[in-house]
Amino acid sequence: MAKVVKVIELLAESSKSWEDAAQSAVNEASKTLRNIRSIYIKEFTAAVDNGKVSSYRINAKVTFDLESERTKPRR
């Protein structure tokens, strides 16, 4: 059987780094999604205030496995 995954797009922001923004996206997605397999950073941007970077932003695609009827946990 072929494997099917779903991809969602997320935006995340951090005052520390792009890596921290990526981890925040994964942490937030993990609250409602299971089986997250990867994150693809599509775009990096930063906000600048008074000549200094004030926040790091990412546009990311998060990939996760879809659950079939056979793999859903029983309740």
N, C-alpha and C positions, 0 to 999 in steps of 0.2 A: 504494500500500500504506500502511496506517495505521501510524503510529509507536507503538511500545510502549516504555514506560520502567518501571523498577523503583524502588521507594522503600523505603529501610531507615531504621530509627530508631536513632540513636546518642546516647549521653550522653558529655559531655566536661567536663573541669575544668581550670582554670588559676588560678594564683596572681596573674596579672597583670590580666586583663580578660575580659569576655565575648567580645570580638573574638578574643582569643588562644585561648580555648576553642573557638570556631568554626573557626579555622584549624587547630587541633590535630585536630579531628574530620575535616576534609577531608584533612589530611596522612595521618592513620592510615588512612582509607578508601582513599586513593590507593595504598596499598601492595598492596591486593588487588583493587581495582576499577578498571576503565577507563571512560572516557567519562562522568565525573561532570559533570553539567550544572548542578546547583543545590543549595543548602542552604537549608532553611526552618527558622528557629529557632522551635520550638513553645513553649518555656518557658525563662525565665531564673530562676535561683535563686542564692543566695549563702550560704556558711557564715560564721558570725560567731563570733569568739573574743575574749573580753575586750572586747566592745564595738566591735570593728573587723572589717571584712570580711577574711576570711582566704583565701577561694577563691571563684571565680566558676564557676557550673555552667550548662550548657545541655542541653536536650533538643532534638535536631534531627532533621529528616528530610532525608536525602541522596537526590537523584534521579540516576539514571544510565541511559544507553541500554543496552538489551539487544542483544547481538550475534546476528545471524542467521547461518545457515550461509554465506551469501554474503559477509558482512563479517568473518568470523573470519580472523585472520592465518594464512597457511600456514606450516607448520613443516617 
